[in-house]
Amino acid sequence: MSYADPVPGLVIRYNYLWDREKRDGLSFGSKDRPCAIVVYHASSGDTIVVPITHSPPALGEEDLSIKVPPDLSRELGLDDQSNWIRVSEVNRFQWPGVHLRPLPSDPNRYHYGMIPKDLFEQIKAKLHETMKKGRVPLAKR
């Protein structure tokens, strides 16, 4: 399988390790999910992703998530359920790493597509704002 360039805004299928799973001593996430690349350093291969989930934000944590517009979910090939981008935690890994997963719909691809620039700017701003308020858990993999 060949890999597309890991550019910020690319949505990949990835075995995301939630912070609670990491605290429980796990090294693999409970499932593979779409994740958006927010940072990629070509010189080091460092890649930082945020998860995309069906779970709506918990009460009082609405500012830690961004709802994916339904038309973008369809364009990316995600399912018809609501999808939320979490900016409350991140995973960091060396590209391409062992945690990339092929798409269920196409085993020759690991990426869904790109997030539009305006939504990506919202993700970056909200992640930066969240980081300024306190520590954003980081799972290094």
C-alpha positions, 0 to 999 in steps of 0.5 A: 500500500502506498501512502499519500502525503501526510498533510495537515487536514488529511483524515486518516483511519488510525487506531486511536488510543484514548487517554483513558485507555492509556491510563489503563495501561493499554497500548492499542485503542479499542477500535480504529477510527477516522482521525484528522492530522493537525501537525506533521513535521517532514524532517522528523516524521512526527505526526499529531492527530485528533480523533473523530467520534460518534459520541457527542460531547459530554455536558459541560464539554461542548467547547472541546468538540466540533461537529462535522457537517453532514455533507462533509461526512458524506464527502469523506465516506463516513457513515450517516451518524453524527461525527464529532472532532475532539480537541481535548486530547491527541495522539503523536506518532512517527509517520507512517507508523504501525497504527494506520489502518486501511479503510473498510471500504477500500483496503488499498487506502488509509485516508478518507480525504481532506477537511476544508481549510475553514474547518481545519482552521477552526480545529487548530484554533480550538485545539490551541485554545484548549491547550492554553486552558490546561494540559491536553493529554498526549499519547505518544505511540 
